[in-house]
Amino acid sequence: MLKKSLHANPRNVDEYLSALSQDQRAALERVRRAIKSVVPRASEGISYQIPTFKLDGRMLVSYAAFSEHCSFFPGAGPTEVHQNELKAYQTSKGTIRFTLDKPLPLALIKKIVKTRIRLNEESLKHRANRKQKGRRNKV
């Protein structure tokens, strides 16, 4: 749970994490390290007041702590792709909730991040192809 002594608008990830209990901070640092191990060139920042990784200017994944659980936000695509592996966790569109006593496995976090990267790349290619077809039709 966020300590009330710090302001609600963290300026950076370290400030966000410092406002958490020791257990929550440890759980989210574990998630953070797993993400960094997959995509060390991703940038970190705060988006919607929670820690977020971006890759090539696009949102990749986010994570956060709440009073009763922590959440990992990889987006709807990866959550759907890995739904069978996530059966033990509470999920909703783009969100995976986990508790301190039942953390997400590091291998699964890494797999989900790789899926998010692949889906982002596919989306960019699809957009580029649509744009290219549109140009050809105008000529």
Sequence and secondary structure as in RCSB ss.txt:
>XXXX:A:sequence
MLKKSLHANPRNVDEYLSALSQDQRAALERVRRAIKSVVPRASEGISYQIPTFKLDGRMLVSYAAFSEHCSFFPG
AGPTEVHQNELKAYQTSKGTIRFTLDKPLPLALIKKIVKTRIRLNEESLKHRANRKQKGRRNKV
>XXXX:A:secstr
   TTS SS SSHHHHHHTS HHHHHHHHHHHHHHHHH TT EEEEETTEEEEEETTEEEEEEEE SS EEEE  
HHHHHHTTTTTTTSEEETTEEEEBTTB   HHHHHHHHHHHHHHHHHHHHHHHHHHHHHHHHH 
